[in-house]
Amino acid sequence: MARVTLAGVSKKYGKTQALDNISLDVKDREFLVILGPSGAGKTTLLNLVAGVIEPTAGEVFFDGEPVGHLEANQRNVAMAFESYALYPNRTVYENIAFPLQAPGRKLSAQEIDQKVKKVAEILGITHVLEHKPGEISNGQKQRTSLGRAMVRNPRVLLLDEPLSHLDAKLRHHMRTELKALQSVLNTTTLYVTHDYLEALALADRVAVINHGKLEQLGTRDEVFGRPANTFVAAALGQPEINLVAATVKAEGTELKVASEDGLISLPVPAQLKAAVRALPTASVTLGVRPIHAELATDDGRPQVHGHVYAFERFGTKGILTVTAGQNRLVALLDKDQALPVNAPVTLGLDAGELMLFHPETGRNLAYA
């Protein structure tokens, strides 16, 4: 196993900056999820770790030793792809065994057989070992792809969107399977995804990247509860966080943050007052996650008055969209609500969970 370090790594293709001065440290046996939208540089980062491409600047280290001089086949790194990349004319057994038969490996047929069957048992595909890829399900294909990567006992396992081609039900099932597998993988794993649910379900830590830059690196609770900026805040959570252009105003001895039309007016959380007072401008962006808004009760929480724009039922939850003057706020509620369109409604907000961001940089003021 290996500790993987990227030190000031950049990659440029012509005028396109795919990665821009990325530095991060992946602990030995850690499961790190790299989260970001298409084109963020996630796959480029994996390819640099694997040695498939070389960085324009910076260096990659395994256990403190630079590996830039090592070819991909010398790094003992394994990859599994979103497209499975299985050999259609080979059985599941032969696909998994293929890396063990590479030139330079001196394993007996018995050793190969033991390794393949052990991995197949872990992945629950022993019963399809003699089938070819065209004869098995997509979930079994994905497990075969994982098995081919795992069988080598690599120092680093790289997983590139491995669940993206699966339907929603199977993707949820495979997330559960991967979570269970973490305890037996016992290897440093970098997992790329654009799905925040996968990130929150699987990661020891999450690295959020966008346009080749590392936006935040932290635990699941840190990136969700204390996002570094508005990009990270919007990347995690569905429905997305409510972001409202606002102004800080003093009302007597109290600081308040209000929308431009004044119909949303909330006290500045105590922990953010010092950061707000230090701002050179009165403008801020207010952030409220839908899970921190609900139908108001007389419990002293900050309130927002408005009218129902829409109420959508999804499984056990309902998504309420409220029009409050020029703004709309989304709240995640119980599905068993009677909320007709245009009905007056009052939302109660969790004051301790309100976020304030710099209006230009998007930086979370909690980090000031």
Buried (B, 14 or more C-beta within 10 A) or exposed (E): BBBBBBBEBBBBEEEEBBBBBBEBBBBEBBBBBBBBEEEBBBBBBBBBBBBBBEBBEBBBBBEEEEBEEBEBEEBBBBBBBBEBEBEEEBBBBBBBBBBBEEEEEEBEEEEBBEBBBBBBEBBBBBEBBEBBBEEBEBBBBBBBBBBBBBBBBBBBBBBBBBBBBBEEEBBBBBBEBBEEBBEEBEBBBBBBBBBBBBBBBBBBBBBBBBBBBBBBBBEBEBBBBBBBBBBBBBBBBEBBBBBBEBBBBEEEEEBBBBBBEEBBBBBBBEEBBEBBEEBEEEBBBBBBBBBBBBBBEEEEBBBBBBEBBEBEEEEEBBBBBBBBBEBBBBBBBEEEEEBEEEEEBEBBBBBEBBBBBBBEEBBBBBEE
